[in-house]
């Protein structure tokens, strides 16, 4: 039996993702013949097939529904899975013959057997999160990797997070944090073909003991080094960590600061994170030669010109390599979304708006339009050449000249991204996520040059 896995357009269309290789490998191990179609780099393949599986987030769910409806109209059964079907299966059910709630590991065998028997269940949901002690090797042959930007090579060390930030969906996706077997991690790293190894865990320090054992594998991996995401609290807990990260060839760490005000952090259930700790953590990391990338949530109650101007000064003081913004949003189907609705707060009814690049919640005491202007002012300040150069002025950068080129390339790319409206050059307003993005040759050529520069910079830094 042949199944076609489909990935609808993403907010970062040409950035390599693990989803199709991981899901495809698990279904192939269960005995299905698997092929993949990624709408981010190719037209939708609508040829006949026995079964279709579509993965989706909330923002590209309308496109996923349209794809599913078209195949089902021809009598081809469709399975919907991914973030949105896991969080809100009741909102996607009418567009699918079957919905997968949660992770595919532990469910693939039942899905394959039922599909072959012609009796797919309405919902597949595991009684408990699956063990990750043995997982199938991601099948990168399902994708033509030459079509992607190839800045990154994604690898997973663990799933889940012990924290429970209000806006985060990790608790619903992975209710029990777990680690992967190191032998599987080493096997997956052996497939590296290009770019920085990207540890895609939401928090690679969620289990510090496991990370300590995985660090030698990352150090020995091919390529110019690795990057990952963790928390202020985990970085602050161990003063020796920056040196160990540098030794493992970690080039950059992303840290979700989210807000620099106590009220802002409290509103998103992140009071355990302290901005003053971030300043010290950033100093330790940059002096060890590890670049610090920061995340900020905008659209919180109380956000205004003063708070955003203070945030711009804060990140400059921290010498953050970059700052990425996400507009506050709660996924429909979550408790937080329902609580805001019950409290009379207006939220967008358009699923496509929930991609983090635009306001979807009416802020208290301010108009969304006014806040958009202030966020734009913040980004203009952060990505002014004055700030870009100012954030590069620290001892760690002087000791590792290759990191300066890395810093400049990343900031130039983000400066262009945010000046294009925060959605990148391949998203068409009014049609976002409803058709496959088509980058021009010039854009692809520019991305290739950027990837080459990053490779050279990281080689110098190493």
Secondary structure, DSSP 8 states (H G I E B T S, - for coil): -EEEEEE---SSTTS--SHHHHHHHHHHHTT-EEEEEETTTS----S--SEEEEE--STTHHHHHHHHHHHHHTT-EEEEESHHHHH-HHHHGGG-SEEEES-STTTHHHHHHHHHHT---SEEE-SS----SS-----GGGS-GGGS--SEEEE-SEE--S---TT--HHHH-SS-EE--HHHHHHHHTT--SSEEEE--S-TTTTHHHHHHHHHHHHHSSSS-EEEEE-HHHHHT-TTHHHHHHHTTEEEEEEEEE-SSHHHHHHTT-TT--HHHHHHHHHHHHHHT-EEEEEEEE--TT--HHHHHHHHHHHHHTT-SEEEEEE----TTSHHHHHHHHTT--B-S-GGGTTSSS--B--TTS-HHHHHHHHHHHHHHHTSHHHHHHHT-SHHHHH-HHHHHHHHHHHHHHHHHHHTTSS-TT--TTSTTTS-----HHHHHHHHHHHHHHHHHHHHH-
